[in-house]
Structures are given as structure tokens and as C-alpha cells.
Amino acid sequence: MALVLHQGRDRCDCHYCGLSITMPGACPQCGSRAIRGLGLGTERLEREMHERYPNLRLLRMDRDTTRSRDAYFEIYDRFRKHEADCLIGTQMVAKGWDLGNVRLVGIVNADTSLHFPDYRSGENTFALLTQVAGRAGRGDEPARVVLQIYTPEHYAVRHATTHDYLGFAHDEIRVRNTMHFPPFTRLCVCTFTHRSDAEAEAEARRTAQHLSDTLDPGAGLDVLGPTPAFLHRLRGEYRWQLTIRGMAIERAFPHLPRGRGWSIDVDPAQ
């Protein structure tokens, strides 16, 4: 899992396990001093905007600037009163903002969520782009939305640019049917957590083999994986997952793993 660099504190933080270290001066693996932060976080974007447009009044809304209880509402109120010309923020600005004087919305790395290992990545990307774009043009004057994106040809992106929900739904349903994903099947995700990555992997593989050997072949159930969880290390522990797929998912319940370290999520919503 990549660490997030916070320039103001000169710290590299993991927002999942709590690890916090100072920005290293050299690569801990090869020793090279050609080390730098990658990506374009809100803090870096704010700095570059200030360098390029020094007279632009900027506000930033992210985890660092909304630590206090009322910070979110204070930033919103300042922007609503036009005490700033530009607001830079994370996904927390995507919903609930009804401002009539927004004439331009820019979305940086707009298709990041499209590449998550989740069958709903297209749906989530379409929803996010539609919501963020909806912050512009709420008044009487026209507005523009600019996307910085790597996969403009993807149907989720194409339909989001025209707010074509029906077109997106048609393409998304076709893909899910072809790939055998909900709503054309059901899923049961089994996650094993352990402080040892090797132990977590070994237990997940043993369980996957046991399920493959014991599930009724006529039930139409598949065992997918195991694979490392998307958040592989969380709060100091490693997580491995296997997924059971099929419409008659209840027939797998008597064979599901039980005991310390296991968690079961039937028809996962997230």
C-alpha cells in the first residue's frame, strides 16, 4: 500500500494501518537518492496552483483541513460567500454542494476508481463523475467541466460526460451479464486476517481447496481466488480473500469457514 505524503508535516502516512514515517531521503530498497512523491494530491495541487496563479484565492478541503468539527461547514460557507476563487478538494466535495456561481469544475485523475478490483468500478466511476460535474452550472450562466483522464473511451466516462444514465446502464448490464456478476449471480466474500502474510495466504488456500472439494458440483457455484484483499494490510494485519459465486449461494453456507480470523460478507454492498 502506498503512503500518502503530507508536505506540511513532512510525513508519509498510511491512512489504513496508521503507519507514519518521515519522508526518506533515499530509497530503503536500493539506496537511490532519486526519490520523490508520485501522484497529484490536493496539497501538491494547491501548491502548484498557487505558483502558477499567485493572485488566485484558494481553499482546500481534504482530511488535513477538516479535522475540526465545523471545518467542513466553514469551508463551504467561505466558498459560498465568494471568499475564495478556487476550491481544491477530495471526493467530499462531490455531493451536497448547491452553489450558483461555479463556472468551472476540473477533475484530476478522474478515472482512478475505474481501475479498482471491484465489479462495480464502472458504476462508481459514472456516479462520481456525474456528481462532481453536477456542481457546475447551477446558476443561469453556462459552465464547463474538464476531465484529466487516461481512458476517455470507457463507456462509464463517455456516458458521464453527457449524463446519459440509460446509456450507461445498458452497457453496464451487458458487461455484468457477460462476466457473470450481480445482478446475474450472487457473491459471498470470505476474508481471513492474520499478522503473518504467509499464514494468511496458506489458510486462504487451504480453505479454497476445501470448498472446491466439498461444494456440490451441481449447485453452479464457483470458488474464485484466493487473492490478497484490495487493502492487503490493515491495522498491522494481512488480509486474503476468496469469493464464492453463484445464484444458489445458500448451498455454500454449511461449508463456509468459521473461527478466529475469518469474516464472511454475503452479497457485499461495498
Short mmCIF file of the C-alpha atoms (twelve columns), coordinates in Angstrom:
data_MODEL
# 
_entry.id   MODEL 
# 
loop_
_atom_site.group_PDB 
_atom_site.id 
_atom_site.type_symbol 
_atom_site.label_atom_id 
_atom_site.label_alt_id 
_atom_site.label_comp_id 
_atom_site.label_asym_id 
_atom_site.label_seq_id 
_atom_site.Cartn_x 
_atom_site.Cartn_y 
_atom_site.Cartn_z 
_atom_site.pdbx_PDB_model_num 
ATOM 1   C CA . MET A 1   0.000   0.000   0.000   1 
ATOM 2   C CA . ALA A 2   1.411   3.397   -0.994  1 
ATOM 3   C CA . LEU A 3   1.976   6.024   1.678   1 
ATOM 4   C CA . VAL A 4   0.479   9.497   1.411   1 
ATOM 5   C CA . LEU A 5   2.978   12.355  1.621   1 
ATOM 6   C CA . HIS A 6   1.865   15.347  3.693   1 
ATOM 7   C CA . GLN A 7   4.202   18.180  2.762   1 
ATOM 8   C CA . GLY A 8   3.244   20.447  5.632   1 
ATOM 9   C CA . ARG A 9   4.316   17.885  8.261   1 
ATOM 10  C CA . ASP A 10  6.996   16.214  6.119   1 
ATOM 11  C CA . ARG A 11  5.405   12.872  6.982   1 
ATOM 12  C CA . CYS A 12  4.398   9.826   4.946   1 
ATOM 13  C CA . ASP A 13  1.213   8.301   6.349   1 
ATOM 14  C CA . CYS A 14  -0.816  5.161   5.712   1 
ATOM 15  C CA . HIS A 15  -4.478  6.050   6.209   1 
ATOM 16  C CA . TYR A 16  -5.389  2.394   6.887   1 
ATOM 17  C CA . CYS A 17  -2.809  0.911   9.277   1 
ATOM 18  C CA . GLY A 18  -1.726  4.161   10.968  1 
ATOM 19  C CA . LEU A 19  1.954   3.961   9.971   1 
ATOM 20  C CA . SER A 20  3.628   7.393   9.917   1 
ATOM 21  C CA . ILE A 21  7.258   7.996   8.933   1 
ATOM 22  C CA . THR A 22  9.353   10.961  7.896   1 
ATOM 23  C CA . MET A 23  9.923   11.404  4.183   1 
ATOM 24  C CA . PRO A 24  13.032  9.266   3.475   1 
ATOM 25  C CA . GLY A 25  15.995  10.892  1.776   1 
ATOM 26  C CA . ALA A 26  16.882  7.687   -0.053  1 
ATOM 27  C CA . CYS A 27  15.069  4.574   -1.261  1 
ATOM 28  C CA . PRO A 28  15.105  1.986   1.570   1 
ATOM 29  C CA . GLN A 29  15.447  -0.826  -1.002  1 
ATOM 30  C CA . CYS A 30  18.151  0.331   -3.437  1 
ATOM 31  C CA . GLY A 31  19.605  3.353   -1.667  1 
ATOM 32  C CA . SER A 32  18.964  5.730   -4.571  1 
ATOM 33  C CA . ARG A 33  18.504  9.350   -3.579  1 
ATOM 34  C CA . ALA A 34  16.339  9.999   -6.659  1 
ATOM 35  C CA . ILE A 35  13.188  9.611   -4.570  1 
ATOM 36  C CA . ARG A 36  10.105  11.769  -4.796  1 
ATOM 37  C CA . GLY A 37  6.373   11.717  -4.221  1 
ATOM 38  C CA . LEU A 38  4.170   10.439  -7.021  1 
ATOM 39  C CA . GLY A 39  0.615   11.345  -7.920  1 
ATOM 40  C CA . LEU A 40  -1.144  14.657  -7.507  1 
ATOM 41  C CA . GLY A 41  -2.717  15.042  -4.089  1 
ATOM 42  C CA . THR A 42  -4.729  18.062  -3.016  1 
ATOM 43  C CA . GLU A 43  -1.802  19.593  -1.151  1 
ATOM 44  C CA . ARG A 44  0.521   19.379  -4.137  1 
ATOM 45  C CA . LEU A 45  -2.182  20.645  -6.477  1 
ATOM 46  C CA . GLU A 46  -2.782  23.616  -4.184  1 
ATOM 47  C CA . ARG A 47  0.931   24.443  -4.181  1 
ATOM 48  C CA . GLU A 48  1.228   24.250  -7.970  1 
ATOM 49  C CA . MET A 49  -1.916  26.339  -8.461  1 
ATOM 50  C CA . HIS A 50  -0.512  28.996  -6.138  1 
ATOM 51  C CA . GLU A 51  2.792   29.038  -8.036  1 
ATOM 52  C CA . ARG A 52  1.062   29.338  -11.404 1 
ATOM 53  C CA . TYR A 53  -1.698  31.756  -10.338 1 
ATOM 54  C CA . PRO A 54  -0.339  33.707  -7.331  1 
ATOM 55  C CA . ASN A 55  -3.317  36.085  -7.204  1 
ATOM 56  C CA . LEU A 56  -5.933  33.309  -7.113  1 
ATOM 57  C CA . ARG A 57  -7.631  32.912  -3.730  1 
ATOM 58  C CA . LEU A 58  -7.540  29.199  -2.868  1 
ATOM 59  C CA . LEU A 59  -9.357  26.950  -0.421  1 
ATOM 60  C CA . ARG A 60  -8.515  23.296  0.197   1 
ATOM 61  C CA . MET A 61  -10.883 20.664  1.577   1 
ATOM 62  C CA . ASP A 62  -9.347  17.310  2.500   1 
ATOM 63  C CA . ARG A 63  -8.549  15.153  5.513   1 
ATOM 64  C CA . ASP A 64  -5.975  17.635  6.818   1 
ATOM 65  C CA . THR A 65  -8.118  20.774  6.567   1 
ATOM 66  C CA . THR A 66  -11.319 19.274  8.027   1 
ATOM 67  C CA . ARG A 67  -10.005 17.805  11.280  1 
ATOM 68  C CA . SER A 68  -12.096 20.109  13.465  1 
ATOM 69  C CA . ARG A 69  -15.806 19.516  13.919  1 
ATOM 70  C CA . ASP A 70  -17.052 22.546  11.981  1 
ATOM 71  C CA . ALA A 71  -14.264 22.834  9.390   1 
ATOM 72  C CA . TYR A 72  -16.317 21.339  6.547   1 
ATOM 73  C CA . PHE A 73  -19.169 23.825  7.013   1 
ATOM 74  C CA . GLU A 74  -16.774 26.757  7.468   1 
ATOM 75  C CA . ILE A 75  -15.030 25.999  4.164   1 
ATOM 76  C CA . TYR A 76  -18.368 25.585  2.401   1 
ATOM 77  C CA . ASP A 77  -19.632 28.882  3.819   1 
ATOM 78  C CA . ARG A 78  -16.477 30.761  2.817   1 
ATOM 79  C CA . PHE A 79  -16.709 29.447  -0.743  1 
ATOM 80  C CA . ARG A 80  -20.423 30.215  -0.911  1 
ATOM 81  C CA . LYS A 81  -19.675 33.827  0.091   1 
ATOM 82  C CA . HIS A 82  -17.037 34.011  -2.660  1 
ATOM 83  C CA . GLU A 83  -14.179 34.500  -0.199  1 
ATOM 84  C CA . ALA A 84  -12.150 32.240  -2.499  1 
ATOM 85  C CA . ASP A 85  -11.903 31.874  -6.278  1 
ATOM 86  C CA . CYS A 86  -10.983 28.194  -6.373  1 
ATOM 87  C CA . LEU A 87  -11.732 25.213  -4.159  1 
ATOM 88  C CA . ILE A 88  -9.439  22.171  -4.288  1 
ATOM 89  C CA . GLY A 89  -10.820 19.071  -2.626  1 
ATOM 90  C CA . THR A 90  -11.204 15.330  -2.470  1 
ATOM 91  C CA . GLN A 91  -14.371 13.364  -3.135  1 
ATOM 92  C CA . MET A 92  -16.043 15.003  -0.130  1 
ATOM 93  C CA . VAL A 93  -16.979 17.945  -2.389  1 
ATOM 94  C CA . ALA A 94  -18.821 15.681  -4.829  1 
ATOM 95  C CA . LYS A 95  -22.174 15.624  -3.039  1 
ATOM 96  C CA . GLY A 96  -24.495 18.145  -1.491  1 
ATOM 97  C CA . TRP A 97  -22.929 21.343  -2.800  1 
ATOM 98  C CA . ASP A 98  -25.514 23.695  -4.309  1 
ATOM 99  C CA . LEU A 99  -23.660 26.821  -5.400  1 
ATOM 100 C CA . GLY A 100 -24.927 29.014  -8.195  1 
ATOM 101 C CA . ASN A 101 -21.683 30.785  -9.096  1 
ATOM 102 C CA . VAL A 102 -19.487 27.799  -10.051 1 
ATOM 103 C CA . ARG A 103 -18.488 28.189  -13.706 1 
ATOM 104 C CA . LEU A 104 -15.685 25.627  -13.979 1 
ATOM 105 C CA . VAL A 105 -15.106 22.180  -12.459 1 
ATOM 106 C CA . GLY A 106 -11.911 20.235  -13.072 1 
ATOM 107 C CA . ILE A 107 -11.466 16.589  -12.076 1 
ATOM 108 C CA . VAL A 108 -7.878  15.364  -11.771 1 
ATOM 109 C CA . ASN A 109 -7.190  11.636  -12.297 1 
ATOM 110 C CA . ALA A 110 -10.892 11.263  -12.979 1 
ATOM 111 C CA . ASP A 111 -10.759 7.549   -13.778 1 
ATOM 112 C CA . THR A 112 -8.759  6.300   -10.770 1 
ATOM 113 C CA . SER A 113 -11.757 4.420   -9.365  1 
ATOM 114 C CA . LEU A 114 -12.267 2.758   -12.753 1 
ATOM 115 C CA . HIS A 115 -9.237  0.540   -12.132 1 
ATOM 116 C CA . PHE A 116 -10.152 -0.748  -8.678  1 
ATOM 117 C CA . PRO A 117 -10.548 -4.550  -8.439  1 
ATOM 118 C CA . ASP A 118 -14.309 -4.288  -7.985  1 
ATOM 119 C CA . TYR A 119 -17.071 -5.301  -10.400 1 
ATOM 120 C CA . ARG A 120 -18.806 -2.003  -9.538  1 
ATOM 121 C CA . SER A 121 -15.858 0.153   -10.587 1 
ATOM 122 C CA . GLY A 122 -17.665 1.339   -13.729 1 
ATOM 123 C CA . GLU A 123 -20.804 2.191   -11.768 1 
ATOM 124 C CA . ASN A 124 -18.815 4.009   -9.067  1 
ATOM 125 C CA . THR A 125 -16.861 5.999   -11.649 1 
ATOM 126 C CA . PHE A 126 -20.010 7.020   -13.536 1 
ATOM 127 C CA . ALA A 127 -21.686 8.115   -10.290 1 
ATOM 128 C CA . LEU A 128 -18.660 10.090  -9.097  1 
ATOM 129 C CA . LEU A 129 -18.111 11.933  -12.374 1 
ATOM 130 C CA . THR A 130 -21.809 12.741  -12.673 1 
ATOM 131 C CA . GLN A 131 -21.963 14.054  -9.109  1 
ATOM 132 C CA . VAL A 132 -18.840 16.186  -9.361  1 
ATOM 133 C CA . ALA A 133 -19.805 17.583  -12.751 1 
ATOM 134 C CA . GLY A 134 -23.186 18.460  -11.286 1 
ATOM 135 C CA . ARG A 135 -21.535 21.051  -9.041  1 
ATOM 136 C CA . ALA A 136 -21.071 23.331  -12.078 1 
ATOM 137 C CA . GLY A 137 -23.689 25.358  -13.919 1 
ATOM 138 C CA . ARG A 138 -26.329 25.506  -11.207 1 
ATOM 139 C CA . GLY A 139 -26.979 29.162  -11.935 1 
ATOM 140 C CA . ASP A 140 -28.188 30.859  -15.094 1 
ATOM 141 C CA . GLU A 141 -24.805 31.122  -16.794 1 
ATOM 142 C CA . PRO A 142 -23.175 28.233  -18.702 1 
ATOM 143 C CA . ALA A 143 -20.330 26.290  -17.128 1 
ATOM 144 C CA . ARG A 144 -17.567 23.897  -18.185 1 
ATOM 145 C CA . VAL A 145 -16.331 20.575  -16.795 1 
ATOM 146 C CA . VAL A 146 -12.768 19.467  -17.616 1 
ATOM 147 C CA . LEU A 147 -11.608 15.883  -17.053 1 
ATOM 148 C CA . GLN A 148 -7.961  14.827  -16.762 1 
ATOM 149 C CA . ILE A 149 -8.274  11.170  -17.648 1 
ATOM 150 C CA . TYR A 150 -6.398  8.198   -19.141 1 
ATOM 151 C CA . THR A 151 -9.320  6.137   -20.506 1 
ATOM 152 C CA . PRO A 152 -11.705 8.584   -22.201 1 
ATOM 153 C CA . GLU A 153 -13.036 5.788   -24.415 1 
ATOM 154 C CA . HIS A 154 -14.528 3.804   -21.499 1 
ATOM 155 C CA . TYR A 155 -18.319 3.720   -21.589 1 
ATOM 156 C CA . ALA A 156 -18.610 4.940   -17.982 1 
ATOM 157 C CA . VAL A 157 -16.679 8.079   -18.868 1 
ATOM 158 C CA . ARG A 158 -18.419 8.649   -22.208 1 
ATOM 159 C CA . HIS A 159 -21.893 8.411   -20.710 1 
ATOM 160 C CA . ALA A 160 -20.962 10.511  -17.673 1 
ATOM 161 C CA . THR A 161 -19.938 13.405  -19.926 1 
ATOM 162 C CA . THR A 162 -23.484 13.543  -21.304 1 
ATOM 163 C CA . HIS A 163 -25.301 12.484  -18.112 1 
ATOM 164 C CA . ASP A 164 -26.679 9.534   -20.074 1 
ATOM 165 C CA . TYR A 165 -27.804 7.204   -17.297 1 
ATOM 166 C CA . LEU A 166 -29.800 4.886   -19.560 1 
ATOM 167 C CA . GLY A 167 -26.896 4.509   -21.964 1 
ATOM 168 C CA . PHE A 168 -24.542 3.674   -19.114 1 
ATOM 169 C CA . ALA A 169 -26.997 1.215   -17.583 1 
ATOM 170 C CA . HIS A 170 -27.367 -0.590  -20.919 1 
ATOM 171 C CA . ASP A 171 -23.593 -1.045  -21.303 1 
ATOM 172 C CA . GLU A 172 -23.021 -1.909  -17.635 1 
ATOM 173 C CA . ILE A 173 -25.724 -4.589  -17.603 1 
ATOM 174 C CA . ARG A 174 -24.256 -6.123  -20.745 1 
ATOM 175 C CA . VAL A 175 -20.781 -6.305  -19.169 1 
ATOM 176 C CA . ARG A 176 -22.048 -7.794  -15.914 1 
ATOM 177 C CA . ASN A 177 -24.060 -10.410 -17.751 1 
ATOM 178 C CA . THR A 178 -21.053 -11.378 -19.849 1 
ATOM 179 C CA . MET A 179 -18.712 -11.538 -16.839 1 
ATOM 180 C CA . HIS A 180 -21.288 -13.298 -14.632 1 
ATOM 181 C CA . PHE A 181 -21.502 -10.620 -11.941 1 
ATOM 182 C CA . PRO A 182 -24.505 -9.367  -9.934  1 
ATOM 183 C CA . PRO A 183 -27.386 -8.993  -10.564 1 
ATOM 184 C CA . PHE A 184 -26.934 -12.139 -12.679 1 
ATOM 185 C CA . THR A 185 -25.357 -14.020 -9.787  1 
ATOM 186 C CA . ARG A 186 -24.641 -13.692 -6.081  1 
ATOM 187 C CA . LEU A 187 -21.352 -13.390 -4.224  1 
ATOM 188 C CA . CYS A 188 -20.023 -14.446 -0.847  1 
ATOM 189 C CA . VAL A 189 -16.637 -12.973 0.092   1 
ATOM 190 C CA . CYS A 190 -14.636 -14.787 2.770   1 
ATOM 191 C CA . THR A 191 -11.713 -12.856 4.263   1 
ATOM 192 C CA . PHE A 192 -9.000  -14.272 6.503   1 
ATOM 193 C CA . THR A 193 -6.882  -11.893 8.587   1 
ATOM 194 C CA . HIS A 194 -3.584  -12.711 10.298  1 
ATOM 195 C CA . ARG A 195 -0.457  -10.876 11.447  1 
ATOM 196 C CA . SER A 196 1.616   -13.146 9.215   1 
ATOM 197 C CA . ASP A 197 1.124   -12.691 5.471   1 
ATOM 198 C CA . ALA A 198 2.330   -16.248 4.811   1 
ATOM 199 C CA . GLU A 199 -0.103  -17.723 7.352   1 
ATOM 200 C CA . ALA A 200 -2.994  -15.717 5.943   1 
ATOM 201 C CA . GLU A 201 -2.236  -16.888 2.421   1 
ATOM 202 C CA . ALA A 202 -1.798  -20.528 3.460   1 
ATOM 203 C CA . GLU A 203 -5.096  -20.605 5.363   1 
ATOM 204 C CA . ALA A 204 -6.952  -18.970 2.478   1 
ATOM 205 C CA . ARG A 205 -5.532  -21.511 0.019   1 
ATOM 206 C CA . ARG A 206 -6.413  -24.452 2.265   1 
ATOM 207 C CA . THR A 207 -9.965  -23.163 2.610   1 
ATOM 208 C CA . ALA A 208 -10.356 -22.540 -1.125  1 
ATOM 209 C CA . GLN A 209 -9.256  -26.093 -1.862  1 
ATOM 210 C CA . HIS A 210 -11.609 -27.479 0.813   1 
ATOM 211 C CA . LEU A 211 -14.547 -25.577 -0.659  1 
ATOM 212 C CA . SER A 212 -13.715 -26.736 -4.187  1 
ATOM 213 C CA . ASP A 213 -13.666 -30.354 -2.960  1 
ATOM 214 C CA . THR A 214 -16.839 -30.225 -0.862  1 
ATOM 215 C CA . LEU A 215 -19.280 -27.980 -2.729  1 
ATOM 216 C CA . ASP A 216 -21.914 -29.805 -4.757  1 
ATOM 217 C CA . PRO A 217 -20.821 -29.692 -8.435  1 
ATOM 218 C CA . GLY A 218 -24.476 -29.401 -9.457  1 
ATOM 219 C CA . ALA A 219 -25.062 -26.251 -7.400  1 
ATOM 220 C CA . GLY A 220 -23.467 -23.999 -10.006 1 
ATOM 221 C CA . LEU A 221 -21.038 -22.435 -7.517  1 
ATOM 222 C CA . ASP A 222 -17.541 -21.214 -8.373  1 
ATOM 223 C CA . VAL A 223 -14.686 -20.591 -5.939  1 
ATOM 224 C CA . LEU A 224 -12.612 -17.586 -7.055  1 
ATOM 225 C CA . GLY A 225 -9.185  -16.958 -5.589  1 
ATOM 226 C CA . PRO A 226 -7.732  -16.695 -3.075  1 
ATOM 227 C CA . THR A 227 -6.133  -13.326 -3.692  1 
ATOM 228 C CA . PRO A 228 -4.771  -10.544 -1.472  1 
ATOM 229 C CA . ALA A 229 -7.537  -8.172  -0.424  1 
ATOM 230 C CA . PHE A 230 -7.533  -4.770  -2.093  1 
ATOM 231 C CA . LEU A 231 -6.481  -3.322  1.274   1 
ATOM 232 C CA . HIS A 232 -3.941  -6.077  1.800   1 
ATOM 233 C CA . ARG A 233 -2.574  -4.793  5.108   1 
ATOM 234 C CA . LEU A 234 -4.943  -3.116  7.529   1 
ATOM 235 C CA . ARG A 235 -4.093  -2.090  11.104  1 
ATOM 236 C CA . GLY A 236 -0.994  -4.271  11.137  1 
ATOM 237 C CA . GLU A 237 -2.681  -7.431  9.816   1 
ATOM 238 C CA . TYR A 238 -2.697  -9.075  6.387   1 
ATOM 239 C CA . ARG A 239 -5.924  -9.974  4.597   1 
ATOM 240 C CA . TRP A 240 -6.570  -12.663 1.977   1 
ATOM 241 C CA . GLN A 241 -9.915  -13.259 0.301   1 
ATOM 242 C CA . LEU A 242 -11.750 -15.918 -1.626  1 
ATOM 243 C CA . THR A 243 -15.108 -15.471 -3.297  1 
ATOM 244 C CA . ILE A 244 -17.907 -17.956 -3.846  1 
ATOM 245 C CA . ARG A 245 -20.076 -17.082 -6.849  1 
ATOM 246 C CA . GLY A 246 -23.440 -18.494 -7.887  1 
ATOM 247 C CA . MET A 247 -27.194 -17.966 -7.660  1 
ATOM 248 C CA . ALA A 248 -27.711 -20.779 -5.105  1 
ATOM 249 C CA . ILE A 249 -25.238 -19.193 -2.700  1 
ATOM 250 C CA . GLU A 250 -27.120 -20.553 0.335   1 
ATOM 251 C CA . ARG A 251 -25.932 -24.059 -0.552  1 
ATOM 252 C CA . ALA A 252 -22.415 -22.982 0.352   1 
ATOM 253 C CA . PHE A 253 -23.315 -21.759 3.848   1 
ATOM 254 C CA . PRO A 254 -22.775 -25.096 5.674   1 
ATOM 255 C CA . HIS A 255 -19.258 -25.270 4.243   1 
ATOM 256 C CA . LEU A 256 -18.129 -21.704 4.940   1 
ATOM 257 C CA . PRO A 257 -15.021 -21.264 7.107   1 
ATOM 258 C CA . ARG A 258 -15.534 -20.434 10.756  1 
ATOM 259 C CA . GLY A 259 -13.260 -19.432 13.568  1 
ATOM 260 C CA . ARG A 260 -10.933 -16.663 14.579  1 
ATOM 261 C CA . GLY A 261 -9.640  -14.553 11.738  1 
ATOM 262 C CA . TRP A 262 -12.477 -15.238 9.305   1 
ATOM 263 C CA . SER A 263 -15.159 -12.777 8.237   1 
ATOM 264 C CA . ILE A 264 -17.997 -13.554 5.826   1 
ATOM 265 C CA . ASP A 265 -19.771 -11.000 3.647   1 
ATOM 266 C CA . VAL A 266 -22.769 -12.270 1.676   1 
ATOM 267 C CA . ASP A 267 -23.901 -10.086 -1.244  1 
ATOM 268 C CA . PRO A 268 -21.299 -7.416  -0.409  1 
ATOM 269 C CA . ALA A 269 -22.581 -3.899  -0.927  1 
ATOM 270 C CA . GLN A 270 -19.116 -2.294  -0.984  1 
# 
